[in-house]
Amino acid sequence: MRKPGCCAWQLYFCGEIHYVSVAMGTQKARETFDVAVAGAGPGGATAARYLAQQGFRVILFEKEKLPRVKICAGGIIPRVLRGLPEQATSVIEKHCSRAQVNIVDQGLHFVLKREQPIVSTTMRERFDFALVRAAEQAGAHVVPECRVLDFSEKEDGFDIFTSRGTFSSCFLVGADGALSVVARKAGFDGPVYLVSALETEVDVAPEQLRFYDGVVRFDFGIVPKGYGWVFPKKNHLSIGVGQMRKGSIHLENTLDRYLRYLGMENAVVFPKRGFVIPARPRRDGFVRGRSLLVGDAAGLVDPITGEGISAAIESGQIAAVALEKGGFRPDRVEAYYEDVLREKIVKDLRWGWLVSRLAYDHSKIRTFLFRVCGQQMCETMTDIIFGRKTYRSVFSNPFTYLRMFLPMRM
Ligand SMILES: Cc1cc2nc3c(=O)[nH]c(=O)nc-3n(C[C@H](O)[C@H](O)[C@H](O)COP(=O)(O)OP(=O)(O)OC[C@H]3O[C@@H](n4cnc5c(N)ncnc54)[C@H](O)[C@@H]3O)c2cc1C
C-alpha cells in the first residue's frame, strides 16, 4: 500500500493519470508526485530508489538519453560498495586491492595492500544505468531526455517545467550535478568551489593491462595542485589528471605529458573528456523550502581525492529518509536533512577541505610530510576510504600530530 505522503489525498483521486506533455496537447489533470528528482546520476537514482521502496510516488528526470556517458574515472570506494543494489555490483569491472602512490618529483613511492578492494572500477554509463534500473524496479517513474528547465513553488509543492512538459510534485530533489539548475533556481548561492579534471580511456598492450590488473595508481607532482591516476578496467585503462585547487593550467597538455611519463604515448587514446568537480560543500545550506540538494549539486565531493560517488549515494539515501521521517513537513524534513547530512558527511568534508589546502597549496609541507611519514599517511588515507576512520577523527585528534613523527601507525 502507498504510504501517505503530503499528496496522498490528491493521488488517491488521481488514480492512473500519468504526466502530461504540454507539447502533446492532451491536457488531462496532471498527476502530482510525492517527489520529483532532477538528475539520474548516483545521487538522484539512489534517492528515487529509496523513496520508491518506501512506497512514495517518485518521478526521476534525466536530460540525457539513457544510458548516458558520464565523464569520470569510475572508481568506487569500499564504504559505498557494501550498500549497492545487486544490479550495480554486477557491473564492476575490476576490484583493486593494491594501490601505488608516487610522489613523482621527489622519487618517493608507497604501496598499499589490503585483503578487500581499496578501489573497484566501473564504466559510469553502465553503473549509473544499473542504479536507474534498480530505482525503476522499485517503482520510480523514470523520464529520460527530459531536462528540468525551471519550477515555480506553490503552497503545497512545485510545478516543474521541463523540456517534455510540466509536472507537479510536493518535493523536489536536486541531483543534477555540479552545475545544478535546481540549486540556481531555488535561490542557492552561485557555483561552489569548482575544479577541473580531464580523463581518457586508453587501449594498451596486454602486458601493460596485466601490469595494472588489480592495481590503482596515483601520481603526485605531475599536476600542479592535483594528481594523475591510472584505473584498470576490464579491457583498457582509464587515465586522467585533476586539479584539486583552482588554477589555470592546460589540462590537455598535462594529460599528454602524463601519458608520455607512463610510457603510453603510442597507445590508442580515446578522446579526452573533461568536466568540473565541486571540491567544497555548499556554505549556504542544502534545503530551500521543499527542495533539497544531493551529491555534486550540494558540493559533496572529497576535496583531497575528488571522489564524489560515495557522498552522492549517501546523501541521496539521507534525503529519502529525511522525507519519510519528516512526514513531508518542510520544517521537519529540513531539520532532519541538514542535521544528518552535516553529521555524516559535511563536517568530515570540511576537515578534508582544510587538509587539501595544506596538501595542495603548500607543496613544501606536503613533501616534508611524505618524507617523514608517507607510508603512515597513505595507510591512514586507505583506512578513511574504507570508512574505518574519518578526516575528522584523524585530524581533530592532537595525538595524530604527535604520532606522525613517531615510528608507529596513526
Ligand atoms: C574526470 C572526473 C573523474 C572522476 N572520477 C571519480 C571517481 O573515480 N570516483 C568518484 O567517486 N568520483 C569521481 N568523480 C566525481 C563524480 O563523477 C561525481 O562526484 C558524481 O558523479 C556525483 O554524482 P551525482 O549523482 O551527484 O551527479 P552526476 O553523476 O553528475 O549526475 C547528475 C545527472 O543530472 C543530469 N542533469 C543535469 N542537469 C539536468 C537537468 N537540468 N535536468 C535533468 N537532468 C539533469 C545529468 O545529465 C546527470 O546525469 C570524477 C569526476 C570527474 C570530472
The ligand as a Gaussian input file, in Angstrom:
#p B3LYP/6-31G(d) Opt

LIG

0 1
 C       37.191000      13.448000     -14.721000
 C       36.445000      13.046000     -13.462000
 C       36.774000      11.866000     -12.814000
 C       36.078000      11.477000     -11.650000
 N       36.406000      10.287000     -11.071000
 C       35.717000       9.862000      -9.985000
 C       35.971000       8.580000      -9.407000
 O       36.808000       7.810000      -9.879000
 N       35.243000       8.216000      -8.323000
 C       34.307000       9.029000      -7.768000
 O       33.683000       8.653000      -6.767000
 N       34.024000      10.242000      -8.304000
 C       34.684000      10.677000      -9.401000
 N       34.374000      11.882000      -9.972000
 C       33.293000      12.676000      -9.374000
 C       31.951000      12.021000      -9.703000
 O       31.815000      11.881000     -11.096000
 C       30.764000      12.859000      -9.143000
 O       31.051000      13.273000      -7.830000
 C       29.466000      12.046000      -9.155000
 O       29.109000      11.707000     -10.475000
 C       28.325000      12.842000      -8.497000
 O       27.103000      12.164000      -8.673000
 P       25.725000      12.984000      -8.759000
 O       24.646000      11.962000      -8.838000
 O       25.673000      13.998000      -7.700000
 O       25.825000      13.807000     -10.120000
 P       26.069000      13.318000     -11.617000
 O       26.668000      11.978000     -11.654000
 O       26.800000      14.441000     -12.285000
 O       24.608000      13.200000     -12.217000
 C       23.849000      14.343000     -12.478000
 C       22.838000      13.978000     -13.551000
 O       21.933000      15.059000     -13.712000
 C       21.658000      15.221000     -15.095000
 N       21.188000      16.597000     -15.261000
 C       21.917000      17.734000     -15.181000
 N       21.127000      18.809000     -15.359000
 C       19.870000      18.339000     -15.534000
 C       18.605000      18.961000     -15.765000
 N       18.504000      20.298000     -15.830000
 N       17.529000      18.184000     -15.887000
 C       17.607000      16.815000     -15.824000
 N       18.787000      16.176000     -15.626000
 C       19.897000      16.930000     -15.473000
 C       22.986000      14.919000     -15.755000
 O       22.849000      14.583000     -17.111000
 C       23.475000      13.745000     -14.912000
 O       23.034000      12.515000     -15.422000
 C       35.047000      12.303000     -11.124000
 C       34.720000      13.490000     -11.785000
 C       35.395000      13.866000     -12.929000
 C       35.021000      15.149000     -13.626000

